[in-house]
Amino acid sequence: MKKYKMLIFDMDGTILYTLEDLKNTTNYALNEHGFPERTLEEVRQFVGNGIHKLIERAVPAGTSDADIEAVFTTFEIYYKDHCMDTTRPYDGINDLLTKLRAQGYMTAVVSNKVDFAVQDLVKDFFVGQFDVAIGEREGVRKKPAPDSVYEVLKEFDLKKDEVIYIGDSDVDYATAKNAGVDCILVEWGFRDRAFLESLGATVFAKKPEDILDIVE
C-alpha cells in the first residue's frame, strides 16, 4: 500500500521557473507609475505571498495605498499577456509528473498566484498532469493559510496523512505545517536550503526524481 494518494505542488519556484516574467512585469508596472525598478534578486525575495504583497514590497516605502492599487492593477493587466514569455517547467518536472501518474498518484497545484494565471500555465505546460489546480481566488485565504490544501482534501475526500505537500519556500513550509500534512522542500527554487533548514525543515529534494524516491 502506498502511504500517499496525492502529491500537492506549489507552482512558482517548485514546478515552474517564473521569476523572470514576474520581475519583468513588476518593473513594467513600476515604470508605468514612475517608480524605480527592482533587481531579479529583490523580486526573488518579494515573491511567495501573492501578487499584491509582491507589489507592496516592490514599491518605495511610504507609497500611498491608492498608488499601490494602481501599480497592482497595471501588473495584473500586463501579466495576463506576458506570464509565459520566459516561464518554463524546471528540468525533470514533467518526467516526474508522468511517472507519478503512471504509478497511480493523484497530483494537484496550489498557488498564491492569481487563479487565471495558474489555470493558463497548467493548461500550457502540464496538459493532463494535474487533477486540480487552485490559485488565488476570493473566499480562499492565501498560503501560508491552509485553505487551498483543505480545498483539495475536501474535493477528493482525502485525509491529511494521505497527501504530501511539495514547495520551495518558507511560505510553503508554513503552509504544510498549518495544514498538518507532510512536506518536501526542493532545492532549485526561490529560497536556499540553509534558510529553510533554519526554520526546521528536514526533508529536501535536490532534483525532481528525488521526490518519487521520497514518497515511495
Buried (B, 14 or more C-beta within 10 A) or exposed (E): EEEBBBBBBBBBBBBBBBBBBBBBBBBBBBEBBEBEBBEEEEBBEBBBBBBBBBBBBBBEEEBEEEBBEBBBEBBBBBBEEBBBEBBEBBEBBBEBBEBBBEEEBBBBBBBBBBBBBBBBBBEEBBEEBBBBBBBBBEEBEBBBBBBBBBBBBEEBEBEBEBBBBBBBBBBBBBBBBBBEBBBBBBBBBBBEBEEBEEEEBEEBBEBBEBBBEBBE
